[in-house]
Amino acid sequence: MNREDSLLIGVDGGATEAKVHAATCESPEELRGFALRGNSSSRVYARVPDFDPVNVADQLAQRDANRMELTATEREQGRLWVKAVAEAIADVARECGATRVLIGVGMPGLKTPDGRGICVVNNGPRIPDYVNMLEQKLLKLGLDLVAPVAGLGSDADYCGLGEEYAAGGLFRDVDNAYYCGGGTGIADALKLRGTVVPFDDAREWILKAWQMPSALGPTFEKLVSASALNRVHTRLRDPALESVDVYPEGMAEHGDPLSKGWLVAAALVLAELLFERLWTVKHGAMEAPHRGRPYAQLVREHPYRNTLLDRVIVGQRVGLIYADARYRTVFGDPLDTYLTALIANSGDDEMLAAYLSPDGRRLREGFLQASKLRAAPALGAAVAAVRAWQQ
């Protein structure tokens, strides 16, 4: 790739909004020196008024039977998702004065066997021909592709790639780590024994946060993603409200008791998720009937058993809340305290020694960290694009 006349672009295609960033790569051959440029664009997906997502259980059944039955409104909603991404890419290319682009795209949901479409997605449209539609739209917008879009990656896995290849990324200097990014949903990423391990490759022994019920009943994603923090907070204040624009951390900072209480509760739920990851990596899935049949069916023997993590990372907006001193007493400190208690009561002396301070009263210094990486999924998508182009 000639950096003089081509532009590297990473796409973070979330569930409600697409965020597109221009990126740079100092050495494509060595996959070194990835960073974001200042050029970016975003599009909130327009919504078809009567679009109603197909139940996830039905989506899975259709996938397993190899018979995807898209509704007319689902097809139209999918078209709007692709249109938004294509237009945001064109915006960034235009701003950078480029017409030749190399693009990596991360999207939520389970991908089709060829990796070029979405066959199962929570609260969104299935788009089995996503990449074909996107490439055609980009050509109509006047862009020349350096290489075909290699396929759709997981926005969560791309968070891991971003942390691995970006300067200052928190995967770079450790062999074993878990990343939990709280944005519109929850992005799970693992690095084990020196390699970023996609959750799809580990699906026999670990579930994603959007698949796994918490002890409170709803899935972790429906309680402690950044959007869920807002949504639950709004419903607690007034069950009739639909808006999720009232952020709990802002009201908690000003002493609102309900907001403070909700953030403390959310910290407990997040601690449960983080501890589940520590336990599952080392021992395999735990006995936890409240997590349902899919969790019970996970295999306990897996290739990474007996691995202790070097670091746990909280990223995206939830990571910013955790790192912000203004919310320390209502979120950061409770999260540390709850996770410490779960580890201390685990009965696993190796985990206690690896994860807690010598006195066992707090987390080991530097074990739980907030990511400062801006737009990790988009940067990871750019990394994936270069890797695919080099092969």
C-alpha positions as a Markdown table, in Angstrom:
| # | Residue | x | y | z |
|---|---|---|---|---|
| 1 | Met | 0.0 | 0.0 | 0.0 |
| 2 | Asn | 1.4 | 3.3 | -1.0 |
| 3 | Arg | 0.7 | 5.6 | 1.9 |
| 4 | Glu | 1.0 | 8.6 | -0.4 |
| 5 | Asp | -2.1 | 8.0 | -2.4 |
| 6 | Ser | -4.2 | 5.6 | -0.3 |
| 7 | Leu | -6.1 | 6.1 | 3.0 |
| 8 | Leu | -6.4 | 3.5 | 5.8 |
| 9 | Ile | -9.9 | 3.5 | 7.4 |
| 10 | Gly | -11.3 | 1.7 | 10.3 |
| 11 | Val | -15.1 | 1.3 | 10.9 |
| 12 | Asp | -16.7 | 0.8 | 14.3 |
| 13 | Gly | -20.2 | -0.2 | 13.2 |
| 14 | Gly | -22.1 | -0.2 | 16.5 |
| 15 | Ala | -25.7 | -1.2 | 17.1 |
| 16 | Thr | -27.0 | 2.4 | 16.9 |
| 17 | Glu | -24.3 | 4.4 | 15.3 |
| 18 | Ala | -21.4 | 3.9 | 12.9 |
| 19 | Lys | -18.1 | 5.7 | 13.7 |
| 20 | Val | -15.4 | 5.9 | 11.0 |
| 21 | His | -11.8 | 6.9 | 11.6 |
| 22 | Ala | -8.8 | 7.5 | 9.3 |
| 23 | Ala | -5.7 | 5.7 | 10.6 |
| 24 | Thr | -2.0 | 5.5 | 9.9 |
| 25 | Cys | 0.4 | 2.6 | 9.9 |
| 26 | Glu | 4.1 | 3.3 | 10.2 |
| 27 | Ser | 5.1 | -0.1 | 8.9 |
| 28 | Pro | 2.4 | -2.2 | 7.2 |
| 29 | Glu | 4.9 | -5.0 | 6.6 |
| 30 | Glu | 5.7 | -5.3 | 10.3 |
| 31 | Leu | 2.2 | -4.3 | 11.5 |
| 32 | Arg | 3.8 | -1.6 | 13.6 |
| 33 | Gly | 3.0 | 2.0 | 14.5 |
| 34 | Phe | -0.8 | 2.1 | 14.2 |
| 35 | Ala | -2.5 | 5.3 | 15.3 |
| 36 | Leu | -5.7 | 7.3 | 14.6 |
| 37 | Arg | -5.6 | 10.4 | 12.6 |
| 38 | Gly | -7.8 | 13.4 | 13.5 |
| 39 | Asn | -10.3 | 12.7 | 10.7 |
| 40 | Ser | -13.5 | 11.0 | 11.6 |
| 41 | Ser | -17.2 | 10.9 | 10.8 |
| 42 | Ser | -20.2 | 9.3 | 12.4 |
| 43 | Arg | -23.7 | 8.4 | 11.4 |
| 44 | Val | -26.6 | 7.5 | 13.7 |
| 45 | Tyr | -28.6 | 4.8 | 11.8 |
| 46 | Ala | -31.9 | 6.0 | 10.5 |
| 47 | Arg | -34.6 | 3.7 | 11.8 |
| 48 | Val | -37.5 | 2.2 | 9.9 |
| 49 | Pro | -40.6 | 3.1 | 12.0 |
| 50 | Asp | -42.1 | -0.4 | 12.1 |
| 51 | Phe | -38.9 | -2.4 | 12.2 |
| 52 | Asp | -39.1 | -5.1 | 14.9 |
| 53 | Pro | -36.0 | -7.3 | 15.3 |
| 54 | Val | -36.5 | -11.0 | 15.1 |
| 55 | Asn | -36.1 | -12.8 | 18.4 |
| 56 | Val | -32.5 | -13.9 | 18.9 |
| 57 | Ala | -33.5 | -17.5 | 19.6 |
| 58 | Asp | -35.4 | -17.6 | 16.3 |
| 59 | Gln | -32.4 | -16.0 | 14.5 |
| 60 | Leu | -30.1 | -18.8 | 15.9 |
| 61 | Ala | -32.6 | -21.5 | 14.9 |
| 62 | Gln | -32.8 | -20.1 | 11.4 |
| 63 | Arg | -29.0 | -19.9 | 11.2 |
| 64 | Asp | -28.6 | -23.5 | 12.4 |
| 65 | Ala | -31.2 | -24.6 | 9.8 |
| 66 | Asn | -29.4 | -22.6 | 7.1 |
| 67 | Arg | -32.7 | -20.8 | 6.2 |
| 68 | Met | -32.5 | -17.1 | 7.0 |
| 69 | Glu | -36.0 | -15.5 | 6.6 |
| 70 | Leu | -35.6 | -11.7 | 6.4 |
| 71 | Thr | -38.6 | -9.5 | 6.7 |
| 72 | Ala | -39.2 | -6.6 | 4.3 |
| 73 | Thr | -38.6 | -4.1 | 7.1 |
| 74 | Glu | -35.4 | -6.0 | 8.2 |
| 75 | Arg | -34.1 | -5.7 | 4.7 |
| 76 | Glu | -34.8 | -2.0 | 4.6 |
| 77 | Gln | -33.2 | -1.4 | 8.0 |
| 78 | Gly | -30.1 | -3.3 | 6.9 |
| 79 | Arg | -29.9 | -1.1 | 3.8 |
| 80 | Leu | -29.9 | 2.0 | 6.0 |
| 81 | Trp | -27.1 | 0.6 | 8.2 |
| 82 | Val | -24.9 | 0.0 | 5.2 |
| 83 | Lys | -25.8 | 3.4 | 3.7 |
| 84 | Ala | -24.8 | 5.2 | 6.9 |
| 85 | Val | -21.4 | 3.4 | 7.0 |
| 86 | Ala | -20.7 | 4.1 | 3.3 |
| 87 | Glu | -21.5 | 7.8 | 3.6 |
| 88 | Ala | -19.4 | 8.2 | 6.8 |
| 89 | Ile | -16.4 | 6.5 | 5.0 |
| 90 | Ala | -16.9 | 8.8 | 2.0 |
| 91 | Asp | -16.9 | 11.8 | 4.4 |
| 92 | Val | -13.6 | 10.8 | 5.9 |
| 93 | Ala | -12.0 | 10.1 | 2.5 |
| 94 | Arg | -13.2 | 13.5 | 1.2 |
| 95 | Glu | -11.8 | 15.3 | 4.3 |
| 96 | Cys | -8.5 | 13.6 | 3.7 |
| 97 | Gly | -8.5 | 14.3 | 0.0 |
| 98 | Ala | -8.3 | 10.5 | -0.9 |
| 99 | Thr | -10.1 | 8.4 | -3.4 |
| 100 | Arg | -8.2 | 5.1 | -2.8 |
| 101 | Val | -9.0 | 3.5 | 0.5 |
| 102 | Leu | -8.2 | 0.3 | 2.4 |
| 103 | Ile | -11.1 | -0.4 | 4.8 |
| 104 | Gly | -11.6 | -2.7 | 7.8 |
| 105 | Val | -15.1 | -3.0 | 9.3 |
| 106 | Gly | -16.2 | -4.3 | 12.7 |
| 107 | Met | -19.8 | -5.0 | 13.3 |
| 108 | Pro | -21.8 | -6.5 | 16.2 |
| 109 | Gly | -23.5 | -9.9 | 15.9 |
| 110 | Leu | -22.6 | -13.3 | 14.6 |
| 111 | Lys | -21.2 | -13.4 | 11.0 |
| 112 | Thr | -22.2 | -15.6 | 8.1 |
| 113 | Pro | -19.9 | -18.5 | 7.2 |
| 114 | Asp | -18.1 | -16.5 | 4.5 |
| 115 | Gly | -17.5 | -13.6 | 7.0 |
| 116 | Arg | -19.2 | -11.1 | 4.7 |
| 117 | Gly | -22.5 | -10.7 | 6.4 |
| 118 | Ile | -24.4 | -10.7 | 9.7 |
| 119 | Cys | -26.7 | -13.7 | 10.4 |
| 120 | Val | -27.5 | -13.1 | 14.1 |
| 121 | Val | -27.6 | -9.8 | 15.9 |
| 122 | Asn | -29.2 | -8.4 | 19.1 |
| 123 | Asn | -31.7 | -5.6 | 18.5 |
| 124 | Gly | -30.7 | -5.0 | 14.8 |
| 125 | Pro | -31.2 | -6.3 | 11.3 |
| 126 | Arg | -29.5 | -9.3 | 9.9 |
| 127 | Ile | -27.6 | -8.4 | 6.7 |
| 128 | Pro | -26.2 | -11.5 | 5.1 |
| 129 | Asp | -24.8 | -9.6 | 2.1 |
| 130 | Tyr | -23.4 | -6.6 | 4.1 |
| 131 | Val | -19.9 | -6.5 | 2.4 |
| 132 | Asn | -21.3 | -6.8 | -1.1 |
| 133 | Met | -23.8 | -4.0 | -0.5 |
| 134 | Leu | -21.1 | -1.8 | 1.1 |
| 135 | Glu | -18.6 | -2.3 | -1.7 |
| 136 | Gln | -21.2 | -1.4 | -4.3 |
| 137 | Lys | -22.2 | 1.7 | -2.4 |
| 138 | Leu | -18.6 | 2.9 | -2.0 |
| 139 | Leu | -18.0 | 2.5 | -5.8 |
| 140 | Lys | -21.1 | 4.6 | -6.5 |
| 141 | Leu | -19.7 | 7.2 | -4.1 |
| 142 | Gly | -16.5 | 7.4 | -6.2 |
| 143 | Leu | -14.1 | 5.5 | -4.0 |
| 144 | Asp | -11.6 | 3.0 | -5.3 |
| 145 | Leu | -10.8 | 0.1 | -3.0 |
| 146 | Val | -7.1 | -0.8 | -2.6 |
| 147 | Ala | -8.3 | -4.3 | -1.8 |
| 148 | Pro | -11.8 | -5.8 | -1.3 |
| 149 | Val | -13.1 | -5.6 | 2.2 |
| 150 | Ala | -11.7 | -8.7 | 3.7 |
| 151 | Gly | -14.9 | -9.4 | 5.7 |
| 152 | Leu | -16.7 | -8.3 | 8.8 |
| 153 | Gly | -14.9 | -8.6 | 12.1 |
| 154 | Ser | -16.2 | -8.5 | 15.5 |
| 155 | Asp | -16.2 | -5.0 | 17.0 |
| 156 | Ala | -15.3 | -6.7 | 20.3 |
| 157 | Asp | -12.3 | -8.6 | 18.8 |
| 158 | Tyr | -11.2 | -5.4 | 17.2 |
| 159 | Cys | -11.0 | -3.7 | 20.6 |
| 160 | Gly | -8.5 | -6.4 | 21.4 |
| 161 | Leu | -6.5 | -5.7 | 18.3 |
| 162 | Gly | -6.6 | -2.0 | 19.0 |
| 163 | Glu | -5.2 | -2.6 | 22.5 |
| 164 | Glu | -2.5 | -4.9 | 21.0 |
| 165 | Tyr | -1.2 | -2.8 | 18.2 |
| 166 | Ala | -1.7 | 0.8 | 19.3 |
| 167 | Ala | 1.0 | 2.7 | 21.1 |
| 168 | Gly | -0.1 | 2.7 | 24.7 |
| 169 | Gly | -2.5 | -0.2 | 24.2 |
| 170 | Leu | -3.0 | -2.2 | 27.3 |
| 171 | Phe | -2.6 | -5.6 | 25.7 |
| 172 | Arg | 0.9 | -4.8 | 24.4 |
| 173 | Asp | 3.0 | -5.5 | 27.4 |
| 174 | Val | 1.2 | -8.6 | 28.9 |
| 175 | Asp | 0.6 | -12.1 | 27.8 |
| 176 | Asn | -2.8 | -12.7 | 29.3 |
| 177 | Ala | -5.6 | -10.1 | 29.7 |
| 178 | Tyr | -9.3 | -9.5 | 29.5 |
| 179 | Tyr | -10.9 | -6.3 | 28.0 |
| 180 | Cys | -14.4 | -5.3 | 28.8 |
| 181 | Gly | -15.5 | -2.3 | 26.8 |
| 182 | Gly | -18.8 | -0.6 | 27.8 |
| 183 | Gly | -20.4 | 1.4 | 25.1 |
| 184 | Thr | -23.7 | 0.8 | 23.3 |
| 185 | Gly | -23.1 | -2.8 | 24.2 |
| 186 | Ile | -20.3 | -4.7 | 25.9 |
| 187 | Ala | -17.2 | -5.6 | 23.8 |
| 188 | Asp | -15.4 | -8.7 | 25.2 |
| 189 | Ala | -11.8 | -9.3 | 24.1 |
| 190 | Leu | -9.2 | -11.8 | 25.4 |
| 191 | Lys | -5.4 | -12.1 | 25.0 |
| 192 | Leu | -4.2 | -15.5 | 26.2 |
| 193 | Arg | -0.6 | -16.8 | 26.0 |
| 194 | Gly | 0.5 | -13.9 | 23.9 |
| 195 | Thr | -2.3 | -14.1 | 21.3 |
| 196 | Val | -5.6 | -12.2 | 20.9 |
| 197 | Val | -8.2 | -14.9 | 21.0 |
| 198 | Pro | -11.5 | -14.1 | 19.2 |
| 199 | Phe | -14.5 | -15.0 | 21.4 |
| 200 | Asp | -16.1 | -16.8 | 18.4 |
| 201 | Asp | -13.1 | -19.2 | 18.5 |
| 202 | Ala | -13.7 | -19.8 | 22.2 |
| 203 | Arg | -17.5 | -20.1 | 22.1 |
| 204 | Glu | -17.4 | -23.7 | 23.3 |
| 205 | Trp | -16.0 | -22.6 | 26.7 |
| 206 | Ile | -16.9 | -18.9 | 27.2 |
| 207 | Leu | -20.0 | -16.8 | 26.5 |
| 208 | Lys | -20.1 | -13.2 | 25.4 |
| 209 | Ala | -21.6 | -10.6 | 27.8 |
| 210 | Trp | -24.7 | -10.1 | 25.7 |
| 211 | Gln | -25.4 | -13.9 | 25.9 |
| 212 | Met | -24.9 | -14.3 | 29.6 |
| 213 | Pro | -27.5 | -13.5 | 32.4 |
| 214 | Ser | -26.2 | -11.8 | 35.5 |
| 215 | Ala | -27.3 | -12.7 | 39.0 |
| 216 | Leu | -30.0 | -10.0 | 38.7 |
| 217 | Gly | -31.6 | -11.7 | 35.7 |
| 218 | Pro | -30.9 | -9.6 | 32.6 |
| 219 | Thr | -27.7 | -10.1 | 30.7 |
| 220 | Phe | -24.7 | -8.2 | 31.7 |
| 221 | Glu | -25.0 | -6.1 | 28.5 |
| 222 | Lys | -28.5 | -5.1 | 29.5 |
| 223 | Leu | -27.3 | -3.8 | 32.8 |
| 224 | Val | -23.7 | -2.5 | 32.6 |
| 225 | Ser | -23.0 | -1.3 | 29.0 |
| 226 | Ala | -22.9 | 2.5 | 28.9 |
| 227 | Ser | -26.3 | 2.6 | 27.2 |
| 228 | Ala | -27.8 | 0.3 | 29.8 |
| 229 | Leu | -26.5 | 2.5 | 32.6 |
| 230 | Asn | -28.5 | 5.3 | 31.1 |
| 231 | Arg | -31.6 | 3.2 | 30.3 |
| 232 | Val | -31.9 | 1.6 | 33.7 |
| 233 | His | -31.2 | 4.8 | 35.5 |
| 234 | Thr | -34.0 | 6.5 | 33.5 |
| 235 | Arg | -36.5 | 3.7 | 34.2 |
| 236 | Leu | -35.6 | 3.9 | 37.9 |
| 237 | Arg | -36.5 | 7.5 | 37.9 |
| 238 | Asp | -39.7 | 7.1 | 35.9 |
| 239 | Pro | -40.8 | 3.8 | 34.4 |
| 240 | Ala | -42.8 | 5.7 | 31.8 |
| 241 | Leu | -39.8 | 7.6 | 30.4 |
| 242 | Glu | -38.3 | 6.4 | 27.1 |
| 243 | Ser | -35.4 | 8.9 | 26.9 |
| 244 | Val | -32.0 | 7.7 | 28.0 |
| 245 | Asp | -30.3 | 11.1 | 28.0 |
| 246 | Val | -30.0 | 11.5 | 31.7 |
| 247 | Tyr | -26.5 | 10.2 | 32.6 |
| 248 | Pro | -26.3 | 8.7 | 36.1 |
| 249 | Glu | -22.7 | 9.7 | 36.7 |
| 250 | Gly | -23.5 | 13.4 | 36.2 |
| 251 | Met | -26.4 | 13.3 | 38.7 |
| 252 | Ala | -24.4 | 11.2 | 41.2 |
| 253 | Glu | -21.6 | 13.8 | 41.1 |
| 254 | His | -24.2 | 16.3 | 42.4 |
| 255 | Gly | -25.3 | 14.0 | 45.2 |
| 256 | Asp | -28.5 | 12.5 | 43.8 |
| 257 | Pro | -29.1 | 9.4 | 46.0 |
| 258 | Leu | -30.9 | 7.3 | 43.3 |
| 259 | Ser | -28.1 | 7.9 | 40.8 |
| 260 | Lys | -25.4 | 7.1 | 43.4 |
| 261 | Gly | -27.3 | 3.9 | 44.4 |
| 262 | Trp | -27.6 | 2.7 | 40.8 |
| 263 | Leu | -23.9 | 3.2 | 40.0 |
| 264 | Val | -22.9 | 1.3 | 43.1 |
| 265 | Ala | -25.3 | -1.5 | 42.1 |
| 266 | Ala | -23.9 | -1.4 | 38.6 |
| 267 | Ala | -20.4 | -1.8 | 40.0 |
| 268 | Leu | -21.4 | -5.0 | 41.7 |
| 269 | Val | -22.9 | -6.4 | 38.5 |
| 270 | Leu | -19.7 | -5.5 | 36.6 |
| 271 | Ala | -17.6 | -7.1 | 39.3 |
| 272 | Glu | -19.6 | -10.3 | 38.8 |
| 273 | Leu | -18.8 | -10.3 | 35.1 |
| 274 | Leu | -15.1 | -9.6 | 35.6 |
| 275 | Phe | -14.8 | -12.3 | 38.2 |
| 276 | Glu | -16.6 | -14.8 | 35.9 |
| 277 | Arg | -13.9 | -14.1 | 33.3 |
| 278 | Leu | -11.1 | -14.7 | 35.8 |
| 279 | Trp | -12.6 | -18.0 | 37.0 |
| 280 | Thr | -13.6 | -19.3 | 33.5 |
| 281 | Val | -10.1 | -18.7 | 32.1 |
| 282 | Lys | -8.5 | -20.5 | 35.0 |
| 283 | His | -11.0 | -23.3 | 35.7 |
| 284 | Gly | -13.7 | -23.3 | 33.0 |
| 285 | Ala | -17.3 | -22.2 | 33.5 |
| 286 | Met | -18.5 | -22.3 | 37.1 |
| 287 | Glu | -21.6 | -23.9 | 38.5 |
| 288 | Ala | -24.1 | -21.1 | 38.1 |
| 289 | Pro | -27.7 | -22.2 | 37.4 |
| 290 | His | -29.0 | -18.6 | 37.1 |
| 291 | Arg | -27.0 | -18.2 | 33.9 |
| 292 | Gly | -29.2 | -20.7 | 32.1 |
| 293 | Arg | -28.8 | -23.6 | 29.8 |
| 294 | Pro | -26.3 | -22.2 | 27.2 |
| 295 | Tyr | -23.9 | -21.4 | 30.1 |
| 296 | Ala | -24.4 | -24.9 | 31.7 |
| 297 | Gln | -23.5 | -26.5 | 28.3 |
| 298 | Leu | -20.1 | -24.8 | 28.1 |
| 299 | Val | -17.2 | -27.2 | 28.2 |
| 300 | Arg | -15.0 | -26.8 | 31.3 |
| 301 | Glu | -11.9 | -28.2 | 29.7 |
| 302 | His | -10.3 | -25.7 | 27.3 |
| 303 | Pro | -6.8 | -25.0 | 26.0 |
| 304 | Tyr | -6.1 | -22.1 | 28.4 |
| 305 | Arg | -7.1 | -23.7 | 31.7 |
| 306 | Asn | -4.9 | -22.8 | 34.7 |
| 307 | Thr | -4.0 | -19.4 | 33.1 |
| 308 | Leu | -3.9 | -16.4 | 35.4 |
| 309 | Leu | -4.5 | -13.0 | 33.9 |
| 310 | Asp | -1.9 | -10.3 | 34.1 |
| 311 | Arg | -4.5 | -7.5 | 33.7 |
| 312 | Val | -8.2 | -6.7 | 33.4 |
| 313 | Ile | -9.1 | -3.6 | 31.3 |
| 314 | Val | -12.3 | -1.6 | 31.4 |
| 315 | Gly | -12.8 | 0.4 | 28.2 |
| 316 | Gln | -15.0 | 2.8 | 26.3 |
| 317 | Arg | -17.4 | 5.0 | 28.3 |
| 318 | Val | -17.6 | 2.7 | 31.3 |
| 319 | Gly | -13.8 | 2.8 | 31.4 |
| 320 | Leu | -13.9 | 6.6 | 31.4 |
| 321 | Ile | -16.3 | 6.6 | 34.3 |
| 322 | Tyr | -14.1 | 4.1 | 36.2 |
| 323 | Ala | -11.1 | 6.3 | 35.7 |
| 324 | Asp | -12.7 | 9.6 | 36.6 |
| 325 | Ala | -11.9 | 10.8 | 40.1 |
| 326 | Arg | -15.3 | 12.5 | 40.2 |
| 327 | Tyr | -17.1 | 9.2 | 40.3 |
| 328 | Arg | -14.5 | 7.3 | 42.4 |
| 329 | Thr | -16.7 | 6.9 | 45.5 |
| 330 | Val | -19.8 | 5.8 | 43.6 |
| 331 | Phe | -18.3 | 3.6 | 40.9 |
| 332 | Gly | -14.5 | 3.1 | 40.9 |
| 333 | Asp | -14.1 | 2.3 | 44.6 |
| 334 | Pro | -17.2 | 0.0 | 44.7 |
| 335 | Leu | -16.0 | -1.9 | 41.6 |
| 336 | Asp | -12.5 | -2.5 | 43.2 |
| 337 | Thr | -14.1 | -3.5 | 46.5 |
| 338 | Tyr | -16.6 | -5.9 | 45.1 |
| 339 | Leu | -14.1 | -7.6 | 42.8 |
| 340 | Thr | -11.7 | -7.9 | 45.7 |
| 341 | Ala | -14.3 | -9.6 | 47.8 |
| 342 | Leu | -15.2 | -12.1 | 45.0 |
| 343 | Ile | -11.6 | -13.0 | 44.5 |
| 344 | Ala | -11.0 | -13.2 | 48.3 |
| 345 | Asn | -13.9 | -15.6 | 48.7 |
| 346 | Ser | -13.1 | -17.8 | 45.7 |
| 347 | Gly | -11.1 | -20.3 | 47.7 |
| 348 | Asp | -8.3 | -20.2 | 45.1 |
| 349 | Asp | -5.0 | -19.3 | 46.7 |
| 350 | Glu | -3.3 | -18.8 | 43.3 |
| 351 | Met | -5.9 | -16.2 | 42.3 |
| 352 | Leu | -5.6 | -14.5 | 45.6 |
| 353 | Ala | -1.8 | -14.3 | 45.3 |
| 354 | Ala | -2.0 | -13.1 | 41.6 |
| 355 | Tyr | -4.8 | -10.6 | 41.8 |
| 356 | Leu | -4.8 | -9.1 | 45.3 |
| 357 | Ser | -2.3 | -7.1 | 47.4 |
| 358 | Pro | -0.1 | -9.0 | 49.9 |
| 359 | Asp | -2.6 | -8.2 | 52.7 |
| 360 | Gly | -5.5 | -9.4 | 50.6 |
| 361 | Arg | -7.5 | -6.2 | 51.2 |
| 362 | Arg | -7.3 | -4.6 | 47.8 |
| 363 | Leu | -6.6 | -5.4 | 44.1 |
| 364 | Arg | -3.0 | -5.7 | 43.1 |
| 365 | Glu | -1.7 | -2.3 | 41.9 |
| 366 | Gly | -2.3 | -2.0 | 38.1 |
| 367 | Phe | -4.3 | -5.2 | 37.8 |
| 368 | Leu | -7.6 | -3.4 | 36.9 |
| 369 | Gln | -7.0 | -0.5 | 34.6 |
| 370 | Ala | -9.1 | 1.8 | 32.4 |
| 371 | Ser | -8.2 | 2.0 | 28.8 |
| 372 | Lys | -7.3 | 5.4 | 27.4 |
| 373 | Leu | -7.3 | 4.2 | 23.8 |
| 374 | Arg | -9.6 | 6.4 | 21.7 |
| 375 | Ala | -11.9 | 4.4 | 19.4 |
| 376 | Ala | -10.3 | 1.0 | 20.0 |
| 377 | Pro | -12.7 | -0.9 | 17.7 |
| 378 | Ala | -12.0 | 1.4 | 14.7 |
| 379 | Leu | -8.3 | 1.1 | 15.2 |
| 380 | Gly | -8.5 | -2.6 | 15.5 |
| 381 | Ala | -10.5 | -2.7 | 12.3 |
| 382 | Ala | -7.7 | -0.8 | 10.5 |
| 383 | Val | -5.2 | -3.3 | 11.9 |
| 384 | Ala | -7.3 | -6.2 | 10.5 |
| 385 | Ala | -7.5 | -4.6 | 7.1 |
| 386 | Val | -3.7 | -4.3 | 6.9 |
| 387 | Arg | -3.2 | -7.8 | 8.1 |
| 388 | Ala | -5.6 | -9.2 | 5.5 |
| 389 | Trp | -4.1 | -7.1 | 2.7 |
| 390 | Gln | -0.6 | -8.3 | 3.6 |
| 391 | Gln | -1.6 | -12.0 | 3.4 |
